[in-house]
Amino acid sequence: MKKLAVRTCAWACLCALLGFGSVAAFAAKDIGEGYARPTYRELMQSFILLNGFDIQDPKIADEYGRIVYCDLYLKNFKNDIVWKRTRDEIVSRAQRKKEYFRTKFEMVSQFSLGRYEFTKQFFPLAINSRIRNVGNIQLFAGLGGDKDVCTKMTTLPNNIEMQLTEPLTVEGFSVPKDKVEKMMVRLEGQGRAGRTIYGRVRMTLSDAVKGISYDAGHSRRVVLRGRINAVDFFIDPELTKSLGGIQFTKD
């Protein structure tokens, strides 16, 4: 099962991890219902509330408060008494399941099309865009692009990864013959002779691997578990002109 290298940019992580080279990644203008773009703050909140760390540990609770409640942290942390009261309330909310956290995320990256296979009525991805037997996806790597002063200050790992419950393979998608000509005209109309398209990957978190993990290079990371729900392809980065896709679950 593959685990590939990543770049240190939140929205470029997916394409780099899956081996798409140095292509740019894009965020759609309209996010899907229930889905969110992965940010360090929301991913780490999900990791902690899925019991990846023990929020009753004062050091973890401090970091959780710093990441999720930045304004309160900056206002109250210097006062031991006030901060303890604030932290206790945050921990109590978490234990009473009053804290909302996300489990659905989506990312968008560039892909390249291969040549249409008429006998199979199938549009393969170009060889360097295919996803084969990938078991882990980097959701976030590094905090260089994060504008939140509190997340930049955290002592928790900067790298957040998702371990897939089933390895992911995407080599292309089905397109009926009668739709191919129109599809090619639309691609040419976008001015991209290189057959560039945009793929949206939607995923759902299920649980977390407890504690801090380390990769082969001894870099600290936290690992969430989850599944891929769908990979859909579009002509435009705004995701308004659908080409087709693959549905893995009912979500």
C-alpha positions as CSV (number, residue, x, y, z in Angstrom):
1,M,0.0,0.0,0.0
2,K,1.4,3.4,-1.0
3,K,2.2,6.4,1.1
4,L,3.7,9.1,-1.0
5,A,5.6,12.4,-0.3
6,V,3.7,15.7,0.3
7,R,4.4,19.4,-0.1
8,T,3.9,21.8,2.8
9,C,0.8,23.6,1.6
10,A,-2.7,22.8,2.7
11,W,-4.4,22.8,-0.7
12,A,-1.5,21.4,-2.5
13,C,-1.1,18.4,-0.2
14,L,-3.5,16.1,-2.0
15,C,-1.9,16.4,-5.5
16,A,1.6,16.1,-4.1
17,L,0.8,13.1,-2.0
18,L,-0.9,11.3,-4.8
19,G,2.0,11.9,-7.1
20,F,0.7,14.6,-9.4
21,G,4.0,16.4,-9.6
22,S,4.1,20.2,-9.0
23,V,0.7,21.1,-10.3
24,A,-1.4,23.7,-8.4
25,A,-4.4,22.8,-6.3
26,F,-7.6,24.7,-6.3
27,A,-10.5,25.3,-3.9
28,A,-14.0,25.4,-5.3
29,K,-16.1,28.5,-4.9
30,D,-19.0,26.5,-3.5
31,I,-18.2,23.8,-0.9
32,G,-20.5,20.8,-0.8
33,E,-23.2,20.5,1.9
34,G,-21.7,19.2,5.1
35,Y,-18.1,19.3,3.6
36,A,-15.3,21.7,4.5
37,R,-11.9,22.6,3.2
38,P,-9.3,21.1,5.5
39,T,-7.7,23.6,7.9
40,Y,-5.3,22.9,10.7
41,R,-7.7,24.3,13.3
42,E,-10.7,22.1,12.2
43,L,-8.6,18.9,11.6
44,M,-6.8,19.1,15.0
45,Q,-10.1,19.8,16.7
46,S,-11.6,16.7,15.0
47,F,-8.5,14.7,16.0
48,I,-8.8,15.6,19.6
49,L,-12.6,15.2,19.9
50,L,-12.2,11.8,18.2
51,N,-10.1,10.9,21.2
52,G,-6.7,11.1,19.4
53,F,-5.5,13.0,22.5
54,D,-6.9,13.0,26.1
55,I,-8.5,16.4,26.5
56,Q,-8.5,16.0,30.2
57,D,-4.7,16.3,30.1
58,P,-4.1,20.0,31.1
59,K,-1.4,20.4,28.4
60,I,-3.7,19.0,25.7
61,A,-6.6,21.1,27.0
62,D,-4.3,24.2,26.8
63,E,-3.4,23.4,23.2
64,Y,-7.0,22.7,22.3
65,G,-8.1,26.0,23.8
66,R,-5.3,27.8,22.0
67,I,-6.2,26.3,18.6
68,V,-10.0,26.4,18.8
69,Y,-10.6,29.4,21.0
70,C,-7.8,31.7,20.0
71,D,-9.4,35.0,21.2
72,L,-10.2,33.5,24.6
73,Y,-6.7,32.0,24.9
74,L,-5.0,35.3,24.0
75,K,-7.2,37.2,26.5
76,N,-7.1,34.8,29.5
77,F,-4.0,32.6,29.3
78,K,-1.7,34.9,31.2
79,N,-4.0,34.8,34.2
80,D,-3.7,31.4,35.8
81,I,-7.0,31.6,37.7
82,V,-9.1,32.9,34.8
83,W,-7.5,30.5,32.3
84,K,-8.1,27.5,34.5
85,R,-11.8,28.4,34.8
86,T,-11.9,28.9,31.0
87,R,-10.1,25.7,30.3
88,D,-12.3,23.7,32.7
89,E,-15.4,25.0,30.8
90,I,-13.9,24.0,27.5
91,V,-13.1,20.5,28.7
92,S,-16.6,20.1,30.2
93,R,-18.2,21.1,26.9
94,A,-16.1,18.5,25.1
95,Q,-16.9,15.8,27.6
96,R,-20.6,16.6,27.4
97,K,-20.4,16.3,23.6
98,K,-21.3,20.0,23.2
99,E,-18.4,20.8,20.9
100,Y,-19.2,20.6,17.2
101,F,-16.5,19.2,15.0
102,R,-16.3,18.3,11.3
103,T,-15.9,14.8,9.9
104,K,-16.4,15.6,6.2
105,F,-13.8,17.3,4.1
106,E,-13.1,17.9,0.4
107,M,-10.1,18.9,-1.6
108,V,-9.6,19.8,-5.3
109,S,-6.6,19.2,-7.5
110,Q,-5.6,19.2,-11.2
111,F,-5.5,16.0,-13.1
112,S,-4.6,15.3,-16.8
113,L,-6.7,13.2,-19.2
114,G,-5.3,10.4,-21.4
115,R,-6.8,9.3,-24.7
116,Y,-10.4,8.2,-24.8
117,E,-10.9,4.4,-25.1
118,F,-13.9,4.0,-27.4
119,T,-14.3,0.2,-26.9
120,K,-14.6,0.6,-23.1
121,Q,-16.3,4.0,-23.3
122,F,-13.8,5.1,-20.7
123,F,-11.6,8.2,-20.2
124,P,-8.4,7.2,-18.5
125,L,-6.3,9.7,-16.6
126,A,-2.8,10.4,-17.9
127,I,-0.3,8.0,-16.4
128,N,1.2,10.6,-14.1
129,S,-2.2,11.5,-12.7
130,R,-3.5,8.0,-11.8
131,I,-4.0,7.1,-8.2
132,R,-3.1,3.5,-7.5
133,N,-3.4,1.7,-4.2
134,V,-2.9,4.8,-2.0
135,G,-3.5,4.1,1.7
136,N,-2.7,7.5,3.2
137,I,-3.6,11.0,2.3
138,Q,-1.9,14.1,3.8
139,L,-4.6,16.5,4.9
140,F,-2.3,19.2,6.2
141,A,1.4,19.7,6.2
142,G,3.1,22.6,7.9
143,L,1.7,25.9,9.2
144,G,3.3,28.3,6.8
145,G,0.1,29.3,5.1
146,D,-2.0,29.5,8.3
147,K,-2.9,33.1,9.3
148,D,-4.0,32.2,12.8
149,V,-1.4,33.3,15.3
150,C,-2.6,30.7,17.8
151,T,-2.2,27.7,15.5
152,K,1.3,29.0,14.6
153,M,2.2,28.9,18.3
154,T,0.9,25.3,19.0
155,T,3.3,22.6,20.3
156,L,1.2,19.9,18.7
157,P,2.4,18.2,15.4
158,N,2.0,20.3,12.2
159,N,1.4,17.3,10.0
160,I,-2.1,15.7,9.8
161,E,-2.7,12.6,7.8
162,M,-5.7,10.4,7.0
163,Q,-5.3,6.6,6.9
164,L,-7.8,5.1,4.5
165,T,-10.0,2.2,5.5
166,E,-9.7,0.9,1.9
167,P,-6.8,1.8,-0.4
168,L,-7.7,4.3,-3.2
169,T,-7.3,3.5,-6.9
170,V,-8.6,5.9,-9.5
171,E,-7.4,5.4,-13.1
172,G,-10.2,7.2,-15.0
173,F,-14.0,7.4,-15.4
174,S,-16.7,6.2,-17.7
175,V,-18.1,8.6,-20.4
176,P,-20.7,7.4,-23.0
177,K,-19.6,7.8,-26.6
178,D,-22.3,10.3,-27.4
179,K,-21.0,12.7,-24.8
180,V,-17.3,12.6,-25.7
181,E,-17.4,15.0,-28.7
182,K,-19.2,17.6,-26.7
183,M,-16.8,17.1,-23.8
184,M,-13.8,17.6,-26.0
185,V,-15.3,20.8,-27.5
186,R,-15.8,22.1,-24.0
187,L,-12.2,21.3,-23.0
188,E,-10.9,23.0,-26.1
189,G,-13.0,26.0,-25.3
190,Q,-11.2,26.3,-22.0
191,G,-8.0,26.7,-23.9
192,R,-6.2,23.7,-22.3
193,A,-4.7,21.6,-25.1
194,G,-2.9,19.6,-22.3
195,R,-6.3,18.1,-21.2
196,T,-6.2,19.5,-17.7
197,I,-9.3,18.8,-15.6
198,Y,-10.1,19.2,-11.9
199,G,-10.8,16.4,-9.5
200,R,-12.8,16.8,-6.3
201,V,-12.1,14.2,-3.6
202,R,-14.7,14.0,-0.8
203,M,-13.9,12.1,2.4
204,T,-15.3,11.3,5.8
205,L,-13.4,10.8,9.1
206,S,-14.3,7.9,11.3
207,D,-11.8,7.9,14.2
208,A,-8.2,8.7,15.2
209,V,-5.0,6.8,15.9
210,K,-4.2,7.8,19.5
211,G,-1.2,9.9,20.3
212,I,1.6,11.2,18.2
213,S,2.9,9.1,15.3
214,Y,6.2,9.3,13.4
215,D,7.0,8.7,9.8
216,A,10.1,7.1,8.4
217,G,12.0,10.4,8.6
218,H,11.0,10.7,12.3
219,S,8.7,13.7,11.7
220,R,5.8,14.1,14.1
221,R,2.3,13.7,12.8
222,V,-1.2,12.8,13.9
223,V,-3.3,10.3,12.0
224,L,-7.0,10.3,11.4
225,R,-8.8,7.3,9.9
226,G,-11.5,7.6,7.3
227,R,-12.9,6.7,3.9
228,I,-13.1,8.3,0.4
229,N,-16.8,9.0,-0.5
230,A,-16.4,10.1,-4.1
231,V,-14.0,11.5,-6.7
232,D,-15.7,13.8,-9.3
233,F,-14.1,15.5,-12.3
234,F,-14.9,18.9,-13.7
235,I,-13.7,21.1,-16.6
236,D,-13.4,24.2,-14.5
237,P,-11.8,24.9,-11.1
238,E,-15.1,26.3,-9.8
239,L,-16.6,22.9,-10.3
240,T,-19.6,24.0,-12.3
241,K,-19.1,21.8,-15.5
242,S,-19.2,18.2,-14.6
243,L,-17.5,15.5,-16.6
244,G,-18.2,12.4,-14.5
245,G,-16.8,10.6,-11.5
246,I,-16.7,7.6,-9.2
247,Q,-19.0,7.2,-6.2
248,F,-17.6,4.9,-3.5
249,T,-20.2,5.4,-0.8
250,K,-23.8,6.8,-0.4
251,D,-22.5,10.0,1.4
